[in-house]
């Protein structure tokens, strides 16, 4: 069901398909395109883009009633400046021929619009349009003129306090306006509002940096875990944190309106993110005593009807406000269908009933709930521990456990919970009886944890004979299952058992070194034999205690003792390789020899420098350098280089005589398969390296190598000198920069 639901979701929220539908609808008459637009806005109810296309399609055919209906559906949920500008244009068009009544309606529409989206950073043009509209209103008397000037001044003073893109232009217009009315009054007003304007401008610069990280064209789709979605989520959280800090140091009411507006805009894009809905509702519950948080939770559950976590949070808020009846209705909605009700919902409702209505009400509900087909052992454990810890009634708790045992005797987790409860009662006799009953019914593959707990119980509370007896029984009972897994040797590590037997919490009867050794041995016993069987050519398994040479898996961490630590690489510091990122020390003449450079940069020089460089090397090292494969980028695998060296012909006699000759370009060097060695992706190189090494190790040494060894034996001292030079040349591969010279 989960996979099918995911497929339906992916198909429903297909962004590319939605864009194609949108483009198709724009080329159709509105009578045919309406159904497409309805599908788009029902899937993406907060998409200002699709709503704007939909409403403007009706505006183009002058269908005012349809336009009004669409605006009533989308305006308050889409606080985007573009859809609101379409709204104000429609209002002005409808009222342009209605005289003074139409002007008043337009003024109210401007006020309504700016109260909703006036905090948007792109709202500057709307403020300027409103001011121009107010200035154009007729005034037939000095009193009306005074009222008009007062209205314009108030709008200017509101606009210059909001960080928008047109803030500088608004301030210049305001200065001109005040000076045109009264220079004396302008001086005082401008000096009063100058610091406030400067503060808004400073906040604008900081806010713009945060807003530039937000993708305003993103559609609201359920989270898929993509990096783009994570980046957008974090960008909105940074913006919200900035707004909550009240950077303008304005009054609390105005600051809260800023934050509320930012949350509403955020939910246009993160509509399917429960964390954003919850954060919004919790902020509202703390910032104002109104029911705004309740309405937000209701909107959230409408957007995400299947989000149980939001339902629990909503019920918690209602309960904290003293509305236990409302909270109870939310819990009942979680349990309305017996087929979909979860054990967690039963447990949380039991706890809610105990808190709000008392123990008796919770007990009555448990009697009904345990008959439900969706009731698992978790409900029995939860109610039993509630009776034991809260009601202080161990008899009721044990009775609940015994009732559940009839249904969940083959559930190892339930057996362990019941055993823990009996241990708290100091009832060792019934603990042993429970283990015996369970182990007589559980198959070996399901009884591992129960045996482990039984052994642990005897080690802690039993005598020596019972301890050893249970350990031996455990080994015998699990031996067949272990043999099937190919790791029966792990059961014979007696010293390992002694360590476990005489340890307590983080106290161990041996040193950490011994502990790590035993743990590795246990690990190797369970995994190493299987790995060795898969790779018969692998030898010296015992020497690879760190596990790196045999590819030990950590799929079963229970086999390790707590002190064993596996060191993992810090992948957060890994970067994609780029030769331009760092420049290492250049090797003179490296471009002629194609010597791999750790910095990814090779030098360039003339033949004279090349000759001087070669003179510093021994004859064998000169031959080695000439036979190196051409590499650009990643440093080749050492094993691959050695395999090429083993199969290359190294003319020791010619190396000395040709030391003063320019080196041949090894661009045509071939690998052991006869193909030119080219750099590739790291995984491909590693895989190729492993294959090459295995092939080389399985082949006999080339005849040239045997002939070279014969020459070394017959040449005596001279060959010994050359062998020493070759050894010194090999130190280059291990990182030693010293080079022997003749």
Secondary structure, DSSP 8 states (H G I E B T S, - for coil): -HHHHHHHHHHHT-HHHHHHHHHHHHTS-HHHHHHHHHHHHHHSTT-HHHHHHHHHHHHHTT-HHHHHHHHHHHGGG---HHHHHHHHHHHHHHHTTSHHHHHHHHHHHHHHHHHHHTTSTT-HHHHHHHHHHHHHS---SHHHHHHHHHHHHHHHHHHTTS--TTHHHHHHHHHHHHHHH-HHHHHHHHHHHHHHHHHHHHHHHHHHHHHTTS-TT---------HHHHHHHHHHHHHHHHHHTTTT---HHHHHHHHHHHHHHHHHHSTT-HHHHHHHHHHHHHH-SSSHHHHHHHHHHHH-TT-HHHHHHHHHHHHHTT-HHHHHHHHHHHTS-TTT--HHHHHHHHHHHHHHT-HHHHHHHHHHHTTSTT--HHHHHHHHHHHHHTS--HHHHHHHHHHHHHHHTT-HHHHHHHHHHHHHTT-HHHHHHHHHHHHHHS-GGG-HHHHHHHHHHHHHHS-HHHHHHHHHHHHHHHHHHHHHTT-GGGGG-HHHHHHHHT-BTTB-SS-HHHHHHHHHHHHIIIIIHHHHHH-TT---GGG-TTSTTTT---S-GGGS-TT-------GGG-----TTT------TTHHHHT---TTS------HHHHHHHHHTS-HHHHHHHHT-----SS---HHHHHHHHHTS---HHHHHHTTTS----GGG-B-TTSSB-----HHHHHHHHHHHHHHHHHS---HHHHHHHHHHHHHTHHHHHHHHHHHHHHTTTTT-------
